[in-house]
Every structure is written in structure tokens, then in C-alpha cells.
């Protein structure tokens, strides 16, 4: 699912209970993240819940990055799914230029998640952008 479709669906839902349910659905739609990849190296630090992310990059001058990952918490899995919809399958240079806060604000996400989840989301985005910087180095 692409981020534009996710934004449209969020804007269609008026009630935050429905939005949380949708967030959980998004997380449930993520492919199962293999246990053998749930390692310290793939773990995102700064998240209260367990969150893992891996990156595969193309061999282009401006590599396309594809992210996979998951979480042990339902709502956090939804946040991971939204983040992947923003960044995955994009060139590294585009990832670095992307203002994820605009996307999160467009669905009022920043106002409706706990500070701990917000910090974890920031850590996840930082990890993704680090992968992009490394891909361009």
C-alpha cells in the first residue's frame, strides 16, 4: 500500500478509535519478520517496544532501498508499516529529502501517539535515513 492511499484512508476515518484499528490493520498486513533476523544488529534502539528493520539496496549510483521489519506490538507495527510506505522502494537521495513530519501531521499522528511511541518512531526514521546515507557513501 502506498502512503497516499494510507493518508486518504486516515482522512476518511473521523474517529480515532477507528484510526487505531486501521493502524493495527496496517501492521497486521506487514509480512512476518523472520525470527532469525530479530537480532541486536537489526533492532532499533530508542523504541519501548521491540522493533527491527533491515535494508536491501540496489546497485545503482543512487540506490533504491527496500525496508523490511516488524514489531512485537500491534500499534507500533502499524507505525512501522506507515514508515515503510513513506520510505521503502525509494532512491536514497529521496529518502534523505523526505519530510516525514509532514506526512505524520497530515494524519494527525503526532498528536495521537504516546511520547514513547513518538520517540520510537523518530528512532526508526533516523535508522532508515542512516541506511540511506550509508548507501550513498
C-alpha positions in Angstrom: 0.0 0.0 0.0 1.4 3.4 -0.9 1.5 6.4 1.5 -1.1 8.4 -0.5 -3.7 5.7 -0.1 -2.9 5.4 3.7 -3.3 9.2 4.1 -6.7 9.1 2.2 -7.9 6.2 4.4 -6.9 8.1 7.6 -8.7 11.3 6.4 -11.8 9.2 5.7 -11.9 8.0 9.3 -13.2 10.7 11.7 -12.9 8.7 15.0 -9.5 7.9 16.5 -10.8 4.6 17.7 -11.3 3.7 14.0 -7.9 5.1 13.1 -6.2 3.0 15.8 -8.0 -0.1 14.4 -6.8 0.9 10.9 -3.2 1.4 12.2 -3.4 -2.2 13.7 -4.6 -3.5 10.3 -1.7 -1.9 8.6 0.7 -3.5 11.0 -1.0 -6.9 10.6 -0.5 -6.6 6.8 3.3 -6.4 7.1 4.9 -9.7 6.1 6.0 -11.8 9.1 9.5 -10.8 10.1 11.7 -13.9 10.5 12.9 -14.7 14.0 16.5 -15.2 12.7 16.5 -11.5 11.6 15.3 -10.3 15.1 18.9 -9.6 16.1 20.6 -6.8 18.1 22.1 -5.5 14.9 18.6 -5.1 13.3 17.0 -3.8 16.5 16.0 -0.1 16.5 17.3 1.5 19.7 15.1 4.0 21.4 11.8 2.1 21.0 9.9 0.9 24.0 8.6 -2.0 22.0 10.8 -4.3 20.1 11.3 -3.0 16.6 13.6 -4.5 13.9 14.4 -3.2 10.5 16.6 -4.5 7.6 17.5 -2.8 4.4 18.3 -4.2 0.9 19.7 -1.7 -1.6 20.1 -1.8 -5.4 23.5 -1.3 -7.0 22.6 2.0 -8.7 24.5 5.2 -8.2 21.5 6.4 -6.2 20.4 3.1 -4.7 16.8 2.1 -4.3 16.3 1.0 -0.7 13.8 -1.6 0.4 13.0 -2.0 4.1 11.5 -4.9 5.9 10.9 -5.3 9.6 8.4 -5.6 12.3 7.5 -5.1 16.0 6.1 -7.2 18.8 3.4 -4.5 19.4 0.3 -4.1 17.3 0.1 -0.3 17.1 3.9 0.0 16.7 3.7 -2.5 13.8 1.2 -0.1 12.2 3.7 2.8 12.7 6.4 0.7 11.1 4.0 0.0 8.1 3.4 3.7 7.6 7.1 4.5 7.8 7.9 1.8 5.3 5.2 3.2 3.0 6.9 6.6 3.1 10.5 5.4 2.6 10.7 1.9 1.1 11.4 1.4 -2.6 12.7 4.9 -3.0 16.1 6.2 -4.0 18.5 7.0 -1.1 18.7 10.7 -2.1 14.8 11.0 -2.0 14.7 9.3 1.4 17.1 11.9 2.8 15.0 14.8 1.4 11.7 13.4 2.6 9.9 15.3 5.4 8.2 12.5 7.3 6.8 15.0 9.8 4.5 16.5 7.1 3.1 13.0 6.4 2.6 12.3 10.1 1.0 15.7 10.7 -1.3 15.2 7.7 -2.9 12.2 9.5 -2.7 13.9 13.0 -0.4 11.0 14.1 1.9 13.2 16.2 -1.0 14.3 18.4 -2.4 10.8 19.0 0.5 8.6 19.8 2.3 8.5 23.2 5.6 10.3 23.7 7.3 6.9 24.0 5.9 5.8 20.6 6.8 9.2 19.1 10.4 8.8 20.3 10.5 5.3 18.9 9.1 6.5 15.6 11.8 9.1 15.5 14.4 6.4 16.1 13.0 4.3 13.3 13.2 7.2 10.8 16.7 8.0 11.9 17.7 4.4 11.3 16.2 4.5 7.8 17.9 7.8 7.0 21.2 6.3 8.2 20.8 3.4 5.8 20.2 6.0 3.0 23.3 8.0 4.0 25.4 4.8 4.1 24.0 3.7 0.7 25.2 7.0 -0.9 28.7 6.9 0.8 
